Amino acid sequence: MDTYNSSVPAPKDTPAVLIPKGPQRDSVGTVLPYIVLPEKFSTGDSFLTHDLRLTRTFSITERIKLNLIGEGFNIFNIANLTGFSGTLNAYVRPTATRNATTGVVTITAPGRNPDFTFGQPTGRVNAVFGSGGPRAFQLAARISF
């Protein structure tokens, strides 16, 4: 990343309007970003869940059976995160505006993008009851005859 930042994009405090066409822009003309990564980030999360079902059958008579069932979903309560952004927009370039009357160029100060979410989860895979959601248990009884 440091090699890229020192050789490919324009310096981070250069306004986009002052960056000439060439190696510091892509084929469409968009300015190549100056890359800043958060201290902790991830590019994705695998879907993990451990579900368990136990059934015990009791014979009441020869033809009548009672099944007691216990189920646990995501018993280790794994988060299963999603919504990881791949946008490298942590740094907002300064903008340059020219006063039409005086011709003076005003440059705004650069800053950090408050919406920067690279590598940060923004949601969970499934928040409903069952596999993949939060830890949940259910009990059931079944009579067959």
C-alpha positions as a Markdown table, in Angstrom:
| # | Residue | x | y | z |
|---|---|---|---|---|
| 1 | Met | 0.0 | 0.0 | 0.0 |
| 2 | Asp | 2.8 | 2.4 | 0.8 |
| 3 | Thr | 4.5 | 1.6 | -2.5 |
| 4 | Tyr | 1.2 | 2.3 | -4.3 |
| 5 | Asn | 0.6 | 5.6 | -2.4 |
| 6 | Ser | 4.1 | 6.9 | -3.1 |
| 7 | Ser | 4.2 | 6.0 | -6.9 |
| 8 | Val | 0.7 | 5.8 | -8.4 |
| 9 | Pro | -1.8 | 8.4 | -7.1 |
| 10 | Ala | -1.3 | 12.1 | -6.8 |
| 11 | Pro | -0.4 | 13.3 | -3.2 |
| 12 | Lys | -3.4 | 13.2 | -0.9 |
| 13 | Asp | -3.6 | 16.9 | -0.5 |
| 14 | Thr | -3.8 | 17.6 | -4.3 |
| 15 | Pro | -7.2 | 18.8 | -5.5 |
| 16 | Ala | -8.7 | 16.6 | -8.2 |
| 17 | Val | -9.0 | 19.5 | -10.7 |
| 18 | Leu | -5.2 | 20.0 | -10.5 |
| 19 | Ile | -4.3 | 16.4 | -11.3 |
| 20 | Pro | -3.5 | 16.1 | -15.0 |
| 21 | Lys | -4.6 | 13.3 | -17.3 |
| 22 | Gly | -2.2 | 10.5 | -17.3 |
| 23 | Pro | -1.0 | 7.8 | -15.0 |
| 24 | Gln | -2.7 | 9.3 | -11.9 |
| 25 | Arg | -6.2 | 8.8 | -13.5 |
| 26 | Asp | -7.9 | 5.7 | -14.8 |
| 27 | Ser | -9.1 | 5.1 | -18.4 |
| 28 | Val | -12.3 | 7.0 | -17.8 |
| 29 | Gly | -10.5 | 10.0 | -16.2 |
| 30 | Thr | -11.3 | 9.4 | -12.6 |
| 31 | Val | -8.6 | 10.3 | -10.1 |
| 32 | Leu | -6.9 | 7.2 | -8.6 |
| 33 | Pro | -7.5 | 7.1 | -4.9 |
| 34 | Tyr | -5.0 | 7.6 | -2.1 |
| 35 | Ile | -5.4 | 4.5 | -0.1 |
| 36 | Val | -5.9 | 4.5 | 3.7 |
| 37 | Leu | -6.9 | 1.3 | 5.5 |
| 38 | Pro | -8.4 | 1.1 | 9.0 |
| 39 | Glu | -6.4 | -0.6 | 11.7 |
| 40 | Lys | -8.8 | -3.6 | 11.8 |
| 41 | Phe | -10.6 | -4.7 | 8.6 |
| 42 | Ser | -11.9 | -7.8 | 6.9 |
| 43 | Thr | -12.9 | -8.5 | 3.3 |
| 44 | Gly | -15.6 | -10.9 | 4.2 |
| 45 | Asp | -17.0 | -13.4 | 6.7 |
| 46 | Ser | -17.8 | -17.0 | 6.1 |
| 47 | Phe | -21.3 | -18.3 | 7.0 |
| 48 | Leu | -20.9 | -20.6 | 10.0 |
| 49 | Thr | -23.6 | -22.2 | 12.1 |
| 50 | His | -23.8 | -25.3 | 14.3 |
| 51 | Asp | -27.3 | -26.7 | 14.6 |
| 52 | Leu | -28.2 | -29.7 | 16.8 |
| 53 | Arg | -31.3 | -31.8 | 17.2 |
| 54 | Leu | -31.9 | -34.5 | 19.8 |
| 55 | Thr | -35.0 | -36.8 | 19.7 |
| 56 | Arg | -36.1 | -39.3 | 22.3 |
| 57 | Thr | -38.8 | -41.8 | 21.5 |
| 58 | Phe | -41.1 | -43.3 | 24.2 |
| 59 | Ser | -43.4 | -46.2 | 23.4 |
| 60 | Ile | -46.6 | -45.7 | 25.3 |
| 61 | Thr | -48.4 | -48.7 | 23.8 |
| 62 | Glu | -47.5 | -50.9 | 20.8 |
| 63 | Arg | -49.1 | -48.5 | 18.4 |
| 64 | Ile | -48.7 | -45.1 | 20.2 |
| 65 | Lys | -45.3 | -43.4 | 20.4 |
| 66 | Leu | -44.3 | -40.1 | 21.9 |
| 67 | Asn | -41.3 | -38.2 | 20.4 |
| 68 | Leu | -39.7 | -35.4 | 22.5 |
| 69 | Ile | -37.6 | -33.1 | 20.4 |
| 70 | Gly | -35.0 | -30.5 | 21.3 |
| 71 | Glu | -33.3 | -28.3 | 18.7 |
| 72 | Gly | -30.6 | -25.7 | 18.9 |
| 73 | Phe | -29.8 | -23.3 | 16.1 |
| 74 | Asn | -26.4 | -21.5 | 15.9 |
| 75 | Ile | -25.5 | -22.9 | 19.3 |
| 76 | Phe | -22.1 | -21.2 | 19.4 |
| 77 | Asn | -23.8 | -17.9 | 18.6 |
| 78 | Ile | -21.5 | -17.0 | 15.7 |
| 79 | Ala | -22.3 | -13.5 | 14.3 |
| 80 | Asn | -22.3 | -14.3 | 10.5 |
| 81 | Leu | -21.6 | -10.7 | 9.5 |
| 82 | Thr | -22.2 | -9.2 | 6.0 |
| 83 | Gly | -22.1 | -5.9 | 4.1 |
| 84 | Phe | -18.3 | -5.5 | 4.0 |
| 85 | Ser | -17.5 | -2.5 | 1.8 |
| 86 | Gly | -14.6 | -2.6 | -0.7 |
| 87 | Thr | -14.6 | 1.1 | -1.4 |
| 88 | Leu | -11.3 | 2.8 | -0.5 |
| 89 | Asn | -12.7 | 6.3 | 0.1 |
| 90 | Ala | -11.2 | 7.1 | 3.5 |
| 91 | Tyr | -9.6 | 10.3 | 2.3 |
| 92 | Val | -11.5 | 13.1 | 0.7 |
| 93 | Arg | -9.5 | 15.2 | -1.7 |
| 94 | Pro | -9.6 | 18.9 | -1.3 |
| 95 | Thr | -11.7 | 20.8 | -3.9 |
| 96 | Ala | -10.5 | 23.8 | -5.9 |
| 97 | Thr | -12.9 | 26.5 | -7.0 |
| 98 | Arg | -12.1 | 29.6 | -9.1 |
| 99 | Asn | -13.8 | 32.9 | -8.6 |
| 100 | Ala | -15.1 | 34.0 | -12.0 |
| 101 | Thr | -14.6 | 37.7 | -11.2 |
| 102 | Thr | -11.3 | 37.8 | -9.6 |
| 103 | Gly | -9.8 | 34.5 | -10.9 |
| 104 | Val | -8.6 | 33.6 | -7.4 |
| 105 | Val | -8.5 | 29.8 | -6.8 |
| 106 | Thr | -9.9 | 28.7 | -3.3 |
| 107 | Ile | -8.9 | 25.3 | -2.1 |
| 108 | Thr | -10.9 | 23.6 | 0.7 |
| 109 | Ala | -9.1 | 21.5 | 3.3 |
| 110 | Pro | -8.8 | 17.8 | 2.8 |
| 111 | Gly | -10.3 | 15.5 | 5.4 |
| 112 | Arg | -11.4 | 12.0 | 6.4 |
| 113 | Asn | -14.6 | 10.6 | 4.9 |
| 114 | Pro | -17.1 | 10.1 | 7.8 |
| 115 | Asp | -18.8 | 7.3 | 5.8 |
| 116 | Phe | -15.6 | 5.3 | 5.4 |
| 117 | Thr | -16.6 | 1.6 | 5.9 |
| 118 | Phe | -13.9 | -0.3 | 4.1 |
| 119 | Gly | -13.7 | -3.8 | 5.6 |
| 120 | Gln | -16.3 | -3.1 | 8.3 |
| 121 | Pro | -19.4 | -5.2 | 8.6 |
| 122 | Thr | -22.7 | -3.3 | 8.3 |
| 123 | Gly | -25.2 | -6.1 | 9.0 |
| 124 | Arg | -25.8 | -9.8 | 9.8 |
| 125 | Val | -26.6 | -12.5 | 7.3 |
| 126 | Asn | -29.9 | -13.6 | 8.8 |
| 127 | Ala | -31.7 | -12.2 | 11.8 |
| 128 | Val | -34.7 | -14.6 | 11.7 |
| 129 | Phe | -35.3 | -17.7 | 13.9 |
| 130 | Gly | -33.3 | -20.7 | 12.7 |
| 131 | Ser | -30.0 | -21.6 | 11.1 |
| 132 | Gly | -27.6 | -18.7 | 10.8 |
| 133 | Gly | -29.5 | -16.2 | 13.0 |
| 134 | Pro | -28.9 | -15.6 | 16.7 |
| 135 | Arg | -28.7 | -18.5 | 19.0 |
| 136 | Ala | -32.2 | -20.1 | 19.4 |
| 137 | Phe | -33.7 | -23.2 | 20.9 |
| 138 | Gln | -37.0 | -24.9 | 20.4 |
| 139 | Leu | -38.8 | -27.9 | 22.1 |
| 140 | Ala | -41.5 | -30.1 | 20.6 |
| 141 | Ala | -43.5 | -33.2 | 21.3 |
| 142 | Arg | -45.0 | -35.5 | 18.7 |
| 143 | Ile | -47.5 | -38.3 | 19.2 |
| 144 | Ser | -47.8 | -40.9 | 16.5 |
| 145 | Phe | -50.5 | -43.6 | 16.4 |
